[in-house]
Amino acid sequence: MSNSPLLPLIAEPSRLNDVLGHSDLLIIDVPLKQESYSEGHVPGAIYLDHTRLLRGSGAVPNDVPSEQQLSALFSSLGLTPNTHVVAYDDEGGGWAGRLLWTLELLGHRHYSYLNGGIHAWRAEKHPIETTPNRATPSDYRASIEHPEVAVDRETLLQRLDDVVVWDARSADEYNGLKGNNQRLGHIPGAIHLDWEELKDQQQHLRLKQNAELLTLLEERGLTSEGEIVTHCQSHHRSGLTWLAGRALGLNIHAYPGSWKEWGNRDDTPIE
């Protein structure tokens, strides 16, 4: 994956701290809870309401926003073709991953994830701000340059026999014991690996070390041999599983409709 040399894909807090204030840097805080931003954020970080990463209407409200919506979103954040985006959140990478996945969809590949997000940043006592930052708007024309990064329901249905589906939800959701859907269970043949298992609770929600992640994935049958499609309920938790797969060099895509779409139809096979 091509990245500008400013920061690696998975950036440690100390690395980000070293380049704070760089003219090409756009730091985006996309927390689950808005108060996380006001309680203290990385200096210069712009707040992003995570719901703007979702279409918000139609049969699948959690699907990819339209190109018009994405143009408005990234223009409001001040994105340009030269911008290096650093995304982080307050929950170990779900919404940050969804944001970076969206950039990958658009062909914008200068991006990084702040490993561990705000928890790791604060734990290392790096400087924080509490006053909000305003973006300098740009005129960003979004177009889906890499549609293959997203897999839709019809394509997944046709390809169930030749892709590996990674279900990042909880075990209870996977096993059909809980969920807010007409039908519960999982996509036939899907491999279960909860997104929480990728996070190191002892290291302030950083991703586990690469060797540990590879072992964990290989034990479940998620390997570099196959093509992987990851999902959760709304492609929020699977934002992190997609990001981890990219960092490990896997051939990974995401199904943004996720279980919210699959589990609310009567024409989709379920185990």
LOMARKE-79663 format. One record per residue: residue in one letter; x negated, y, z negated of N, C-alpha, C in turn. Coordinates in Angstrom, 3 decimals, always signed. Each point is the difference from the previous one (the first is absolute). Example, Ala and Ser with C-alpha at 12.3 -4.5 7.8 and 13.67 -1.06 7.14 Angstrom:
2
NODE|a|-13.190|-5.690|-7.800|+0.890|+1.190|+0.000|-0.900|+1.200|+0.000
NODE|s|+0.350|+1.050|+0.720|-0.820|+1.190|-0.060|+0.770|+1.090|-0.730
% end
This chain:
271
NODE|m|-0.835|-1.188|+0.000|+0.835|+1.188|+0.000|-0.873|+1.242|+0.000
NODE|s|+0.297|+0.980|+0.835|-0.835|+1.195|+0.063|+0.417|+0.974|-1.088
NODE|n|-0.958|+0.500|-0.709|+0.241|+0.998|-1.031|-1.013|+1.115|+0.191
NODE|s|+0.393|+1.247|-0.252|-1.007|+1.049|+0.047|-0.955|-0.229|-1.166
NODE|p|-1.245|+0.476|+0.120|-1.007|-0.332|-1.010|+0.170|+0.715|-1.329
NODE|l|+1.015|+0.859|-0.107|+0.175|+0.771|-1.233|+0.162|-0.907|-1.213
NODE|l|+0.823|-1.029|+0.117|+0.266|-0.936|-1.101|+0.329|-1.366|+0.577
NODE|p|-0.279|-1.075|-0.749|+0.417|-1.332|+0.453|+1.509|-0.188|-0.153
NODE|l|+0.513|-1.077|+0.551|+1.436|-0.270|-0.088|+0.467|-0.060|-1.454
NODE|i|-0.725|-0.745|-0.820|+0.311|-0.059|-1.431|-1.043|+0.859|-0.707
NODE|a|+0.417|+1.162|-0.459|-0.927|+0.990|-0.557|+0.097|+0.033|-1.520
NODE|e|-1.134|-0.128|-0.650|-0.038|+0.103|-1.459|+0.135|+1.460|-0.431
NODE|p|+0.538|+0.246|-1.205|+0.163|+1.377|-0.468|-1.284|+0.828|+0.073
NODE|s|-1.143|-0.603|-0.359|-1.258|+0.769|+0.018|-0.361|+0.455|+1.413
NODE|r|+0.296|-0.857|+1.005|-0.274|+0.371|+1.401|+0.880|+1.170|+0.425
NODE|l|+1.273|-0.053|-0.370|+0.897|+1.104|+0.352|-0.436|+1.277|-0.708
NODE|n|-0.366|-0.121|-1.269|-0.423|+1.170|-0.764|-1.176|+0.708|+0.676
NODE|d|-0.873|-0.787|+0.642|-1.187|+0.559|+0.662|+0.341|+0.858|+1.216
NODE|v|+1.150|-0.259|+0.626|+0.335|+0.739|+1.231|+1.196|+0.940|-0.169
NODE|l|+0.447|+0.204|-1.236|+1.119|+0.926|-0.234|-0.310|+1.357|+0.622
NODE|g|+0.998|+0.567|+0.656|-0.185|+1.312|+0.610|-0.485|-0.046|+1.436
NODE|h|-0.284|-1.200|+0.523|-0.423|-0.123|+1.402|+1.121|+0.493|+0.912
NODE|s|-0.369|+0.737|+1.044|+1.016|+0.647|+0.847|+0.900|-0.997|+0.736
NODE|d|-0.495|-1.213|+0.266|+0.811|-0.982|+0.733|+0.853|-0.881|-0.919
NODE|l|-0.105|+0.209|-1.293|+0.658|-0.898|-0.952|+1.435|+0.446|-0.285
NODE|l|+0.925|-0.949|+0.052|+1.385|+0.249|-0.405|+0.367|-1.084|-1.010
NODE|i|+0.133|+0.391|-1.256|+0.308|-0.954|-1.072|+1.501|+0.060|-0.259
NODE|i|+0.645|-1.165|+0.071|+1.453|-0.063|-0.154|+0.363|-0.908|-1.171
NODE|d|+0.711|+0.563|-0.957|+0.485|-0.715|-1.175|+1.452|-0.381|+0.277
NODE|v|+0.262|-1.296|+0.100|+1.344|-0.473|+0.363|+0.506|-0.929|-1.113
NODE|p|+0.289|+0.577|-1.185|+0.294|-0.825|-1.169|+1.420|-0.568|+0.011
NODE|l|+0.154|-1.075|-0.769|+1.333|-0.544|-0.236|+0.813|+0.994|-0.832
NODE|k|-0.666|+0.609|-1.000|+0.659|+0.963|-0.885|-0.591|+1.382|+0.233
NODE|q|+0.852|+0.941|+0.353|-0.474|+1.346|+0.339|-0.782|+0.636|-1.138
NODE|e|+0.398|-0.294|-1.258|-0.680|+0.640|-1.130|-1.479|-0.371|-0.094
NODE|s|-0.387|-1.098|+0.646|-1.418|-0.367|+0.008|-0.833|+1.112|+0.632
NODE|y|+0.537|+0.600|+1.070|-0.727|+1.079|+0.685|-0.120|+1.231|-0.890
NODE|s|+1.111|+0.381|-0.644|-0.043|+1.209|-0.825|-0.797|-0.203|-1.286
NODE|e|-0.113|-1.248|-0.458|-0.798|-0.286|-1.203|-1.499|+0.098|+0.288
NODE|g|-0.379|-0.081|+1.251|-1.416|+0.131|+0.341|-0.337|-0.774|+1.244
NODE|h|-0.579|+0.693|+0.998|-0.335|-0.633|+1.273|-1.442|+0.328|+0.383
NODE|v|-0.479|-0.697|+1.020|-1.340|+0.248|+0.533|-0.034|+1.443|+0.531
NODE|p|-1.058|+0.761|-0.285|-0.063|+1.380|+0.491|+0.213|+0.077|+1.517
NODE|g|+0.921|+0.880|+0.403|+0.297|+0.187|+1.412|+1.079|-0.916|+0.549
NODE|a|+0.439|-0.977|-0.789|+0.978|-0.974|+0.507|+1.368|+0.642|+0.233
NODE|i|+0.608|-0.406|+1.119|+1.352|+0.442|+0.367|+0.986|-1.069|-0.466
NODE|y|+1.122|+0.420|-0.558|+1.036|-0.954|-0.415|+0.847|-0.420|+1.197
NODE|l|+0.275|-1.293|+0.097|+0.907|-0.516|+1.029|+1.075|-0.839|-0.658
NODE|d|+1.255|+0.353|+0.244|+1.143|-0.798|-0.452|+0.029|-1.289|+0.824
NODE|h|-0.162|-1.139|-0.669|-0.136|-1.269|+0.727|+1.212|-0.347|+0.862
NODE|t|+1.172|+0.565|-0.308|+1.182|-0.324|+0.812|-0.151|+0.522|+1.431
NODE|r|-0.919|+0.960|+0.214|-0.203|+0.523|+1.349|-0.749|-0.990|+0.901
NODE|l|-0.517|-1.073|-0.576|-0.639|-1.055|+0.796|+1.020|-1.011|+0.516
NODE|l|+1.272|+0.201|-0.353|+1.086|-0.899|+0.416|+0.944|+0.753|+0.926
NODE|r|+0.655|-0.740|+0.879|+0.924|+0.643|+0.943|+1.134|+0.715|-0.735
NODE|g|+0.528|-0.635|-1.032|+0.980|+0.673|-0.851|+1.436|-0.127|+0.431
NODE|s|+0.260|-0.562|+1.185|+1.388|-0.140|+0.468|+0.079|-1.182|+0.953
NODE|g|+1.212|-0.293|+0.453|+0.190|-1.091|+0.948|+0.116|-1.349|-0.692
NODE|a|+0.006|-1.055|+0.803|+0.202|-1.357|-0.530|-1.176|-0.437|-0.876
NODE|v|-1.202|+0.509|+0.299|-1.200|-0.379|-0.762|-0.684|+1.284|-0.484
NODE|p|+0.488|+0.582|-1.106|-0.512|+1.302|-0.438|-1.477|-0.003|-0.401
NODE|n|-0.541|-1.199|-0.276|-1.420|-0.095|-0.366|-0.905|-0.208|+1.211
NODE|d|+0.557|+0.049|+1.202|-0.793|-0.197|+1.214|-0.900|+1.213|+0.252
NODE|v|-0.831|-0.110|+1.030|-0.912|+1.094|+0.373|+0.823|+1.231|+0.394
NODE|p|-0.371|+1.171|-0.492|+0.692|+1.214|+0.450|-0.169|+0.194|+1.510
NODE|s|+0.863|+0.819|+0.575|-0.120|+0.305|+1.427|-1.257|+0.825|+0.243
NODE|e|-0.430|+0.066|+1.266|-1.171|+0.830|+0.328|+0.247|+1.461|-0.355
NODE|q|+1.250|+0.451|+0.130|+0.322|+1.380|-0.381|-0.185|+0.199|-1.507
NODE|q|+0.489|-0.968|-0.780|-0.168|+0.084|-1.457|-1.484|-0.025|-0.373
NODE|l|-0.759|-0.875|+0.653|-1.428|-0.116|-0.311|-0.767|+1.249|+0.430
NODE|s|+0.397|+0.597|+1.123|-0.625|+1.258|+0.428|+0.230|+1.085|-1.049
NODE|a|+1.236|+0.108|-0.477|+0.324|+1.015|-1.019|-0.755|-0.285|-1.302
NODE|l|-0.041|-1.277|-0.395|-0.675|-0.380|-1.241|-1.481|+0.363|+0.041
NODE|f|-0.695|-0.472|+1.045|-1.452|+0.191|+0.027|-0.387|+1.433|+0.355
NODE|s|+0.870|+0.725|+0.699|-0.243|+1.432|+0.199|+0.086|+0.735|-1.337
NODE|s|+0.976|-0.393|-0.824|+0.174|+0.663|-1.308|-1.173|-0.289|-0.933
NODE|l|-0.670|-1.140|+0.217|-1.160|-0.353|-0.820|-1.303|+0.582|+0.549
NODE|g|+0.068|+0.565|+1.224|-1.185|+0.610|+0.593|-0.930|-0.974|+0.694
NODE|l|+0.526|-1.127|+0.451|-0.844|-0.995|+0.662|-0.462|+0.497|+1.367
NODE|t|-1.284|-0.242|+0.314|-0.530|+0.248|+1.345|-0.748|-1.265|+0.424
NODE|p|-0.351|-0.128|+1.286|-0.727|-1.192|+0.447|-1.337|-0.205|-0.721
NODE|n|-0.600|+1.077|-0.524|-1.299|-0.126|-0.672|+0.109|-0.240|-1.506
NODE|t|+1.207|+0.075|-0.521|+0.175|-0.106|-1.451|-0.314|-1.400|-0.504
NODE|h|-0.756|-0.060|-1.096|-0.189|-1.276|-0.701|+0.962|+0.003|-1.193
NODE|v|+0.988|-0.879|+0.049|+1.020|-0.082|-1.051|-0.472|-0.937|-1.099
NODE|v|+0.122|+0.448|-1.237|-0.183|-0.886|-1.150|+1.343|-0.080|-0.712
NODE|a|+0.542|-1.205|-0.080|+1.299|-0.198|-0.633|-0.179|-0.707|-1.334
NODE|y|+0.834|+0.367|-0.954|+0.022|-0.722|-1.279|+1.370|+0.167|-0.629
NODE|d|+0.258|-0.815|-1.040|+1.275|+0.097|-0.707|-0.228|-0.308|-1.479
NODE|d|+1.082|-0.295|-0.696|-0.076|-0.229|-1.448|+0.329|-1.446|-0.357
NODE|e|-0.069|-0.913|+0.997|+0.473|-1.372|-0.249|-0.880|-1.047|+0.660
NODE|g|-1.215|+0.398|+0.374|-0.916|-0.988|+0.546|+0.161|-0.294|+1.472
NODE|g|+0.523|+0.935|+0.768|-0.157|-0.089|+1.443|+1.186|-0.323|+0.881
NODE|g|+1.209|-0.119|-0.538|+1.151|-0.316|+0.846|+0.339|+1.114|+0.981
NODE|w|+0.350|+1.167|-0.541|+0.385|+1.105|+0.881|-1.190|+0.559|+0.759
NODE|a|-1.174|+0.001|-0.621|-1.199|+0.445|+0.723|-0.249|-0.914|+1.195
NODE|g|+0.178|-1.308|-0.202|-0.171|-0.950|+1.099|+1.013|+0.220|+1.106
NODE|r|+1.240|+0.283|-0.377|+1.037|+0.265|+1.006|-0.368|+1.240|+0.818
NODE|l|-0.544|+1.020|-0.653|-0.419|+1.212|+0.713|-1.122|-0.318|+0.992
NODE|l|-0.996|-0.755|-0.437|-1.126|-0.312|+0.884|+0.433|-0.920|+1.136
NODE|w|+0.919|-0.910|-0.282|+0.567|-0.863|+1.051|+0.706|+0.858|+1.064
NODE|t|+0.701|+1.030|-0.452|+0.693|+0.906|+0.928|-1.014|+0.735|+0.874
NODE|l|-1.101|+0.442|-0.594|-1.062|+0.655|+0.790|-0.582|-0.965|+1.025
NODE|e|-0.200|-1.262|-0.401|-0.529|-1.008|+0.923|+0.962|-0.200|+1.173
NODE|l|+1.289|+0.012|-0.289|+1.033|-0.119|+1.025|-0.128|+1.127|+1.031
NODE|l|-0.355|+1.178|-0.486|-0.130|+1.181|+0.869|-1.365|+0.073|+0.678
NODE|g|-0.908|-0.903|-0.349|-1.332|+0.037|+0.592|-0.946|+0.970|-0.680
NODE|h|+0.386|+0.497|-1.189|-0.895|+0.885|-0.762|-0.800|-0.876|-0.959
NODE|r|-1.294|-0.190|+0.318|-0.775|-0.995|-0.747|-1.021|+0.592|-0.968
NODE|h|+0.007|+1.306|-0.170|-0.890|+0.603|-0.995|+0.755|+0.031|-1.329
NODE|y|-0.131|-1.067|-0.759|+0.732|-0.033|-1.265|-0.675|-0.915|-1.012
NODE|s|+0.309|+0.257|-1.265|-0.523|-0.793|-1.110|+1.061|-0.113|-1.083
NODE|y|-0.173|-1.026|-0.812|+0.812|-0.170|-1.207|-0.893|+0.262|-1.209
NODE|l|+0.456|+0.873|-0.894|-0.717|+0.227|-1.252|+0.264|-1.202|-0.901
NODE|n|-1.011|-0.842|-0.162|+0.164|-1.275|-0.700|+0.445|+0.209|-1.454
NODE|g|+1.149|-0.572|-0.338|+0.548|+0.156|-1.344|+0.863|+1.232|-0.171
NODE|g|-0.034|+0.890|+0.999|+0.866|+1.172|-0.039|-0.319|+0.922|-1.173
NODE|i|+1.032|+0.675|-0.469|-0.201|+1.014|-1.036|-0.463|-0.612|-1.317
NODE|h|+0.364|-1.262|-0.256|-0.403|-0.628|-1.268|-1.517|-0.155|-0.057
NODE|a|-0.595|-0.485|+1.095|-1.457|-0.174|+0.035|-0.699|+1.367|-0.023
NODE|w|+0.579|+0.971|+0.700|-0.581|+1.353|+0.048|-0.058|+0.611|-1.402
NODE|r|+1.121|-0.076|-0.709|+0.051|+0.575|-1.352|-0.890|-0.774|-0.959
NODE|a|-0.051|-1.319|+0.143|-0.789|-0.838|-0.912|-1.482|+0.339|+0.074
NODE|e|-0.452|+0.419|+1.197|-1.411|+0.358|+0.161|-0.256|+1.475|-0.321
NODE|k|+1.029|+0.678|-0.490|-0.130|+1.382|-0.473|-0.418|+0.974|+1.114
NODE|h|+0.453|-0.278|+1.221|-0.237|+0.961|+1.079|+0.945|+1.188|-0.189
NODE|p|-0.299|+1.144|+0.606|+0.845|+1.186|-0.218|+1.421|-0.209|+0.511
NODE|i|+0.943|+0.575|-0.700|+1.397|-0.051|+0.456|+0.581|+1.414|+0.011
NODE|e|+1.020|+0.156|+0.826|+0.763|+1.248|+0.074|+1.435|-0.286|-0.404
NODE|t|+0.664|+1.003|-0.513|+1.436|-0.149|-0.286|+0.841|+0.954|+0.831
NODE|t|-0.632|+0.976|+0.655|+0.778|+0.911|+0.855|+0.145|-0.618|+1.394
NODE|p|+1.197|+0.091|+0.583|+0.213|-0.611|+1.312|-0.790|+0.708|+1.098
NODE|n|-0.396|-0.753|+1.000|-0.694|+0.558|+1.167|+0.962|+0.064|+1.179
NODE|r|-0.152|+1.030|+0.806|+0.820|+0.137|+1.204|-0.840|-0.341|+1.220
NODE|a|+0.555|-0.814|+0.869|-0.712|-0.351|+1.234|+0.030|+1.174|+0.969
NODE|t|-1.015|+0.076|+0.847|+0.028|+0.931|+1.127|+0.625|-0.753|+1.163
NODE|p|+1.247|+0.350|+0.404|+0.690|-0.801|+1.022|-0.762|-0.048|+1.327
NODE|s|+0.159|-1.092|+0.698|-0.600|-0.170|+1.325|+1.126|-0.263|+1.000
NODE|d|-0.375|-0.183|+1.248|+0.990|-0.376|+1.018|-0.353|-1.419|+0.441
NODE|y|+0.394|-0.975|-0.798|-0.384|-1.384|+0.264|+1.084|-0.693|+0.815
NODE|r|-0.372|-0.523|+1.167|+0.960|-0.695|+0.862|-0.175|-1.502|-0.190
NODE|a|+0.848|-0.589|-0.792|-0.120|-1.429|-0.308|+0.533|-0.848|+1.151
NODE|s|-0.761|-1.025|+0.357|+0.517|-1.007|+0.918|-0.537|-1.359|-0.439
NODE|i|+0.813|-1.015|+0.167|-0.360|-1.350|-0.433|-1.002|-0.567|+1.007
NODE|e|-1.290|+0.108|-0.324|-1.057|-0.460|+0.904|-0.311|-1.490|-0.188
NODE|h|+0.277|-0.507|-1.194|-0.304|-1.409|-0.288|+1.251|-0.707|-0.533
NODE|p|+0.991|-0.218|+0.892|+1.262|-0.602|-0.456|-0.179|-1.396|-0.584
NODE|e|-1.097|-0.682|+0.373|-0.211|-1.370|-0.474|-0.284|-0.062|-1.505
NODE|v|-0.312|+1.139|-0.614|-0.235|+0.038|-1.452|+1.290|-0.327|-0.749
NODE|a|+1.141|+0.281|+0.633|+1.315|-0.325|-0.568|+0.628|-1.140|+0.794
NODE|v|+0.648|-0.904|-0.714|+0.711|-1.108|+0.643|+1.480|+0.150|-0.337
NODE|d|+0.857|+0.001|+1.022|+1.430|+0.135|-0.280|+0.649|-1.378|-0.182
NODE|r|+1.244|+0.027|-0.418|+0.715|-1.242|-0.335|+0.068|-0.954|+1.186
NODE|e|+0.331|+0.530|+1.193|+0.153|-0.869|+1.175|-1.315|-0.693|+0.339
NODE|t|-1.087|+0.762|-0.042|-1.309|-0.584|+0.313|-0.376|-1.059|-1.027
NODE|l|+0.259|+0.305|-1.271|-0.337|-0.955|-1.053|+0.809|-1.288|+0.150
NODE|l|+1.265|+0.150|+0.328|+0.854|-1.185|+0.227|-0.568|-0.889|+1.104
NODE|q|-0.451|+0.632|+1.070|-0.542|-0.762|+1.135|-1.340|-0.648|-0.329
NODE|r|-0.741|+0.594|-0.944|-1.381|-0.428|-0.224|-0.218|-0.700|-1.350
NODE|l|+1.069|-0.405|-0.654|-0.133|-0.620|-1.320|-0.940|-1.205|+0.005
NODE|d|-0.060|-0.706|+1.124|-0.847|-1.193|+0.055|-1.482|+0.315|+0.198
NODE|d|-0.323|+1.220|+0.460|-1.415|+0.262|+0.262|-0.595|+1.181|-0.771
NODE|v|+0.723|+0.528|-0.974|-0.600|+0.968|-0.927|+0.157|-0.528|-1.431
NODE|v|-0.834|+0.518|-0.880|+0.101|-0.326|-1.419|+0.672|+1.186|-0.688
NODE|v|+1.108|-0.254|-0.670|+0.723|+1.070|-0.691|-0.464|+0.053|-1.461
NODE|w|-0.446|+1.189|-0.415|-0.435|+0.220|-1.386|+1.073|+0.807|-0.711
NODE|d|+0.681|-0.642|-0.941|+1.059|+0.619|-0.796|-0.632|+0.540|-1.280
NODE|a|+0.000|+1.322|-0.142|-0.704|+0.650|-1.114|+0.915|+0.312|-1.186
NODE|r|+1.225|-0.507|+0.031|+0.946|+0.270|-1.090|-0.328|-0.861|-1.230
NODE|s|+0.823|+0.139|-1.029|-0.167|-0.816|-1.201|+0.438|-1.440|+0.283
NODE|a|-0.441|-0.911|-0.848|+0.372|-1.410|+0.158|+1.514|-0.178|-0.072
NODE|d|+0.661|+0.725|-0.886|+1.462|-0.125|-0.127|+0.719|+0.438|+1.266
NODE|e|-0.483|+1.055|+0.642|+0.597|+0.437|+1.262|-0.252|-1.045|+1.087
NODE|y|-1.228|-0.475|+0.083|-0.364|-1.002|+1.003|+0.840|-1.269|-0.161
NODE|n|+0.206|-0.407|-1.237|+0.744|-1.242|-0.273|+1.515|+0.190|-0.027
NODE|g|+0.460|+1.216|+0.312|+1.437|+0.235|+0.102|+0.712|+0.123|-1.328
NODE|l|-0.754|+0.321|-1.060|+0.601|+0.114|-1.329|+0.452|+1.421|-0.311
NODE|k|-0.529|+0.974|+0.758|+0.434|+1.391|-0.213|-0.160|+0.781|+1.289
NODE|g|+0.670|+1.152|+0.063|-0.089|+0.856|+1.177|+1.306|+0.720|+0.247
NODE|n|-0.096|+1.171|+0.655|+1.188|+0.793|+0.316|+0.329|-0.156|+1.482
NODE|n|+0.321|-1.215|+0.394|+0.272|-0.295|+1.409|+1.192|-0.937|+0.100
NODE|q|+0.607|-0.020|+1.184|+1.112|-0.939|+0.215|-0.476|-1.438|-0.150
NODE|r|-1.228|-0.270|+0.463|-0.548|-1.349|-0.067|-1.374|+0.045|-0.645
NODE|l|-0.278|-1.000|-0.824|-1.259|-0.043|-0.734|-0.849|-1.166|+0.485
NODE|g|-1.305|+0.095|-0.257|-0.913|-1.053|+0.435|-1.165|+0.604|+0.746
NODE|h|-0.538|-0.743|+0.976|-1.144|+0.501|+0.758|+0.056|-0.471|+1.454
NODE|i|-0.805|+0.640|+0.832|-0.109|-0.369|+1.413|-0.584|-1.408|+0.083
NODE|p|+0.555|-0.879|+0.831|-0.511|-1.375|+0.089|-1.506|-0.053|+0.240
NODE|g|-0.681|-0.770|-0.837|-1.446|-0.174|+0.142|-0.843|+1.088|-0.622
NODE|a|+0.646|+1.040|-0.550|-0.762|+1.127|-0.557|-0.846|-0.450|-1.190
NODE|i|-1.198|+0.571|-0.089|-0.898|-0.260|-1.124|+0.199|+1.097|-1.028
NODE|h|+0.131|-0.409|-1.264|+0.212|+0.986|-1.055|-1.313|+0.370|-0.670
NODE|l|-0.286|+1.301|-0.037|-1.097|+0.528|-0.813|+0.406|+1.401|-0.432
NODE|d|+0.384|+0.114|-1.276|+0.480|+1.253|-0.578|-1.088|+1.083|+0.116
NODE|w|+0.417|+1.179|+0.445|-0.958|+1.105|+0.142|-0.738|+0.312|-1.295
NODE|e|+0.650|-0.267|-1.149|-0.629|+0.284|-1.290|-1.282|-0.807|-0.182
NODE|e|-0.069|-1.173|+0.643|-1.172|-0.861|-0.166|-1.250|+0.565|+0.677
NODE|l|+0.173|+1.003|+0.844|-1.144|+0.613|+0.685|-0.668|+1.080|-0.840
NODE|k|+0.700|+0.443|-1.053|-0.491|+1.122|-0.798|-0.738|-0.489|-1.238
NODE|d|-1.093|+0.672|-0.323|-0.792|-0.335|-1.178|+0.460|+0.884|-1.158
NODE|q|+0.765|-0.585|-0.914|+0.553|+0.777|-1.121|-1.103|+0.522|-0.923
NODE|q|-1.156|-0.691|-0.033|-1.117|+0.411|-0.853|-0.811|+1.140|+0.630
NODE|q|+0.240|+0.246|+1.297|-0.759|+1.035|+0.712|+0.922|+1.113|+0.508
NODE|h|+1.001|+0.334|-0.820|+0.880|+1.144|+0.287|+0.710|-0.139|+1.348
NODE|l|+0.490|-1.203|+0.276|+0.828|-0.321|+1.178|-0.760|+0.057|+1.317
NODE|r|-1.334|-0.046|-0.047|-0.743|-0.148|+1.244|+0.363|-1.335|+0.650
NODE|l|-0.239|-0.095|+1.305|+0.039|-1.292|+0.661|-1.077|-0.884|-0.617
NODE|k|+0.297|-1.282|-0.134|-1.024|-0.929|-0.456|-1.156|-0.019|+1.005
NODE|q|-1.145|-0.496|-0.434|-1.168|-0.075|+0.874|+0.314|-0.857|+1.231
NODE|n|-0.650|+0.326|+1.121|+0.271|-0.705|+1.262|-0.106|-1.515|-0.117
NODE|a|-1.042|-0.487|-0.659|-0.195|-1.452|-0.110|+1.154|-0.639|-0.758
NODE|e|+0.457|+0.672|-1.043|+1.117|-0.506|-0.802|+1.301|+0.012|+0.818
NODE|l|+0.199|+1.081|+0.760|+1.199|+0.095|+0.851|-0.003|-1.087|+1.068
NODE|l|-1.145|-0.195|+0.650|-0.088|-1.021|+1.058|+0.307|-1.386|-0.546
NODE|t|-0.546|-0.303|-1.181|+0.267|-1.299|-0.627|+1.485|-0.156|-0.299
NODE|l|+0.588|+1.053|-0.564|+1.422|-0.007|-0.347|+0.858|-0.227|+1.241
NODE|l|-0.308|+0.718|+1.079|+0.782|-0.124|+1.231|-0.194|-1.367|+0.648
NODE|e|-1.237|-0.469|+0.028|-0.266|-1.298|+0.629|+0.687|-1.131|-0.747
NODE|e|+0.073|+0.109|-1.327|+0.697|-1.019|-0.798|+1.470|-0.108|+0.399
NODE|r|+0.566|+1.117|+0.453|+1.420|+0.008|+0.388|+0.196|-0.287|+1.489
NODE|g|-1.084|-0.070|+0.739|+0.140|-0.242|+1.438|+0.055|+1.258|+0.839
NODE|l|-0.426|+1.121|-0.595|-0.055|+1.273|+0.729|-1.445|+0.216|+0.415
NODE|t|-0.341|-0.421|+1.216|-1.400|+0.014|+0.430|-0.181|+0.818|+1.268
NODE|s|-1.266|+0.175|+0.364|-0.330|+0.794|+1.178|+0.328|-0.743|+1.294
NODE|e|+0.314|-1.301|-0.098|+0.310|-0.750|+1.229|+1.307|+0.466|+0.641
NODE|g|+1.012|+0.245|-0.815|+1.321|+0.280|+0.544|+0.358|+1.469|+0.046
NODE|e|+1.113|+0.270|+0.657|+0.566|+1.349|+0.030|+0.983|+0.088|-1.161
NODE|i|-0.146|+1.030|-0.834|+0.803|+0.126|-1.214|+0.977|+1.161|+0.154
NODE|v|+1.235|-0.230|-0.435|+1.006|+1.070|-0.076|+0.439|+0.098|-1.455
NODE|t|-0.205|+1.153|-0.610|+0.350|+0.156|-1.410|+1.250|+0.857|-0.166
NODE|h|+0.737|-0.277|-1.075|+1.221|+0.763|-0.300|+0.298|-0.103|-1.486
NODE|c|+0.947|+0.809|-0.456|+0.520|-0.116|-1.374|+1.512|+0.250|+0.088
NODE|q|+0.531|+0.902|-0.812|+1.415|+0.352|+0.106|+0.198|+1.178|+0.949
NODE|s|-0.966|+0.942|+0.003|+0.185|+1.219|+0.809|-1.293|+0.458|+0.677
NODE|h|-1.011|-0.855|+0.047|-1.355|+0.343|+0.471|-0.581|+1.148|-0.813
NODE|h|+0.071|-0.188|-1.309|-0.672|+0.905|-0.943|-1.104|-0.793|-0.704
NODE|r|+0.364|-1.093|-0.676|-1.013|-0.864|-0.611|-0.928|-0.589|+1.072
NODE|s|+0.572|-0.313|+1.153|-0.828|-0.554|+1.081|-0.858|+1.072|+0.668
NODE|g|+0.159|+1.268|-0.400|-0.970|+1.010|+0.409|-1.378|-0.373|-0.531
NODE|l|-0.041|-0.498|-1.245|-1.271|-0.412|-0.589|-0.510|-1.302|+0.615
NODE|t|+0.883|-0.959|+0.237|-0.483|-1.275|+0.544|-0.514|+0.193|+1.423
NODE|w|+0.647|+0.882|+0.776|-0.518|+0.324|+1.340|-1.393|+0.633|-0.123
NODE|l|-0.128|+0.968|-0.914|-1.272|+0.702|-0.169|-1.111|-0.971|-0.407
NODE|a|+0.291|-0.888|-0.930|-0.996|-0.983|-0.440|-0.403|-0.897|+1.165
NODE|g|+0.988|-0.425|+0.794|-0.302|-0.827|+1.164|-0.902|+0.715|+0.992
NODE|r|+0.265|+1.288|+0.223|-0.847|+0.795|+0.900|-1.419|+0.094|-0.555
NODE|a|-0.102|+0.251|-1.304|-1.313|+0.142|-0.623|-0.804|-1.299|+0.092
NODE|l|+0.696|-1.126|+0.016|-0.659|-1.305|+0.079|-0.215|-0.463|+1.436
NODE|g|+0.433|+0.814|+0.959|-0.213|-0.338|+1.408|+0.974|-1.018|+0.561
NODE|l|+1.139|-0.164|-0.656|+0.987|-0.959|+0.488|+0.816|+0.600|+1.149
NODE|n|+0.570|-0.864|+0.811|+0.891|+0.426|+1.084|+1.391|+0.144|-0.612
NODE|i|+0.256|+1.174|-0.576|+1.217|+0.175|-0.805|+0.884|+1.118|+0.543
NODE|h|+1.291|-0.253|-0.033|+1.035|+0.942|+0.432|+1.040|+0.055|-1.113
NODE|a|+0.971|+0.892|+0.138|+1.042|+0.084|-1.018|+1.378|+0.029|+0.652
NODE|y|+0.946|-0.541|-0.726|+1.407|+0.004|+0.420|+0.717|+1.055|-0.847
NODE|p|+0.172|+1.228|+0.532|+0.549|+1.080|-0.816|+1.454|-0.218|-0.417
NODE|g|+0.771|-0.715|+0.806|+1.376|-0.288|-0.392|+0.057|-0.787|-1.291
NODE|s|-0.971|-0.897|-0.171|-0.174|-0.793|-1.216|+1.289|-0.710|-0.410
NODE|w|+0.057|-0.406|-1.258|+1.163|-0.786|-0.443|+1.274|+0.822|-0.023
NODE|k|-0.142|+1.315|-0.082|+1.183|+0.874|+0.008|+0.779|-0.200|+1.296
NODE|e|-0.725|-0.235|+1.093|+0.670|-0.297|+1.272|+0.330|-1.488|+0.098
NODE|w|-1.019|-0.849|-0.184|+0.154|-1.448|+0.221|+1.078|-0.615|-0.900
NODE|g|+0.021|+0.419|-1.256|+0.916|-0.592|-0.972|+1.402|+0.573|+0.028
NODE|n|+0.238|+0.996|+0.854|+1.332|+0.608|+0.084|+0.679|-0.280|+1.333
NODE|r|-0.500|-1.020|+0.713|+0.613|-0.404|+1.260|+0.454|-1.435|-0.116
NODE|d|+0.908|-0.397|+0.892|+0.447|-1.407|-0.039|-0.569|-0.820|+1.148
NODE|d|-0.919|+0.600|+0.791|-0.572|-0.718|+1.142|-1.484|-0.259|-0.169
NODE|t|-0.522|+0.143|-1.234|-1.416|-0.225|-0.264|-0.170|-1.263|-0.840
NODE|p|-0.904|-0.913|+0.385|-0.184|-1.217|-0.780|-0.657|+0.282|-1.342
NODE|i|+0.431|-0.724|-1.029|-0.489|+0.234|-1.374|-0.253|-1.339|-0.683
NODE|e|-1.094|-0.050|-0.741|-0.248|-1.153|-0.884|+0.265|+0.436|-1.441
% end
